[in-house]
Amino acid sequence: MILYLHGFRSSPSSYKARLLAQAMARRGRQREWACPQLPASPREAMALAESLARDMQSHDRAAGRELTLVGSSLGGYYATWLAERLGCRAALLNPVVHAARDLATQVGEHRSYHDDQPFTFTAAHVEELRAYEVARITRPSRYYLLAATGDEVLDWREMRDHYPGARQHIIEGSDHGIGDFDRYLPEVLDFADAANDESSPG
């Protein structure tokens, strides 16, 4: 199963989320896919994501499958904390490493990219982010990092250094949204499928 966590100002309608959803549908695995709209509040977003992840994990284990989180940008920050908390896998797409620092500049009024819905991001939300920072990952084998050197928002070197020992694919060029994500989609799906292969008996 895959739980996708989108980034700041993004939604389940993002390019990467739609590509993954379509790929899962083509495989007849729609029921093994979830991508919620995350609230602006990090505390509320993480409560929702953790609840969904735990529900999916319980169904996965009953069916002999494993959960993989896929997190983009801020969603990657959330996915890292959840992977450490729940012991599941996480594929990270240009993830935020220091969210409170980086999103402190975003306090104010915003509109979502895909539906133009207004929302407010507050200083209190920045403080909420601090609770979910992971200083050092454990079990690097459960992580896959896709980072673009052309990311115009975040520093790919911070991503690389934050996930030592993890499977890493550093893209030369591209951008923060990974506009050529269709090229890397098979890698993400293979990483998620590997978790199920490893959990299968024999």
N, C-alpha and C positions, 0 to 999 in steps of 0.2 A: 504494500500500500504506500501511497505517496501523499503527504500533507504539504502543500505549497504555501509558504508565507511570503506575501508580497512586501514591497518596500514602501518608503514614505511617499505619500501622495498617490500611491498606486492602488491597484485593485485586482480582482480576479479577471478583469478584462485586459490585463497587460499582455503584451506580445508573447513573453516567455510562458506565462501561465496558460494562454490559449493554445500555444504549440504543444505543451505537455498534455493538456486536457484532450486535445485532438489525437495525440499519439496513444494515450491510454484508451480512448474510445475505439480507435482502429484495432487495438488488441482485444477488444471486448472486455476491457477492465475498468469501465466507468465507475463501478462500485468501489474500486480500490483507489479512488482519487478524491481529494477534497481541497478546496481553496477558498477559505472564508474571507469576507471583507473584514479587515482588522480595524478596530476603533483607533482613534488618534491617541488615546491614553495608553501608554505602554503597559500599565498595570491591567487595564481591561483587555488589551490585546493578548497579553500573555495568559491571562485567566482563560480566555476563549481558546487560544491555541493549545494550552496544556490540557484542557478538558477534552478537546477533539483528539489530541494525540493519545491520551490515555484510553479513550474509547476505541480508537483505531488499533492501538496495541493489543487490547483485550480480544478484539475480533481477529486480529492477525495471528495471535498465539494459538487461538482455538483452531484456526485453519492452517497452522504450520507455516505462517508467513511472518515477515519482519517489516516494521515500519521504517520508512526513510523520509526524513524531512528535506524539503528543498526550500532554501531561503535566499531571496534576492535583496541585496542592499541591507536595509534595516531588518528585513525578514531573515537575512543571514545571521545577524546579531542575535535575534530571537531564537533561531534554529540552533545556534551554538549552545546557548544556555539550556534549551530543552534537551538537546542531545546529551549533555553532561548530566542533566537531572534524571532523564529516563533511560539512558543507556542505549539509545537508538542511533541509527546512522544519520548523517546530514551532508547534503550536497549544497555548497555555498557558492553563490553567483555574485561576484563583486561585493562581498559582505562588508558592512560597517564593522569596524573593530572597536572604535572608541565612540560609542553613540552619543553619550552625554556631551562630550567635547564637540563633536561634529554637528549635532543638531541644535546646539545652543544658539546658533545663528539663525535658526528657523522659527524662533518664537514669533507668533503673530497669526494673522489670518491667511488661509490658503484655500485653494480649490483643488479637488482631485483631478488628476490628469484625464481620466477616461469618461467621467460623467459630469464634471464641472461642479460637483457638490461642494459647498463651503464647509470648512471646519476650522477650528482654532487649536493651535498648538501652543501650549503655555510653558512658563518657567517651571511649573510643578511637574509637567510631563517630562521635562529634561531631568529633573531630580529622580523621577520614577525610573528612568533608564539606567541609572547607576546601579540599581539592585540586580540588574541582569548582565553585568559585565563579567566575562570569564577571563581571569588573569592568565591562565595557562590551561590548554586543553589536555585531557587524558585520553589514552587509547587513540592515537592519531589514525589508526587504521579505519576508524569509523567515519572519517571525514574525507570529503572530496572538495577541492577548491578549484573554481574556475575564475581566474582573475585576468583582467585586461590591462595591458600597459597604457592603453589609450583612454582609460577611465578619466574623464574630465572632472569628476566630483571627489573621488577617493584615491588614496595612494595605494597602488597595487603592492608596493613593497611592504607596507604594513600588513596587508593580507597574507602575503607569502611568509613573513616572519612570525605571524601569529599562529600559523598552523604547521609547525615544523613536524616533519615525518609523515604528514598526510599526503595522500595522492593529490598532486597538483598539476594543473594545466594552465600555464601562463600564456595568454594570447598576446601576440605582438600586434599592437594596435587595437582595433575595435573601439568600444565606448562604454560608458557606464551602464547603459541599457542592454549591452551586448546585442546590437542590432542584427548581427549575423548568427544568432543563437541556434538557428536551424542546423548549422554545421556541427554544433556541439551537443545537440539534443541526444543523439545515440549514446554518448559517453555518460550522460546523466542517467539515462534509463538503464544502461548496463550496470552502473554503480548500484542503483536501487535493486536490480534483479540479482546482483551478486549476494546481497544480504539474504535473499530467499534461498539461493543455492547453498549458502553456508549453513542455513538453518535446517535444510532438508536432511533427513536421516540417511545414513549410508553414503 
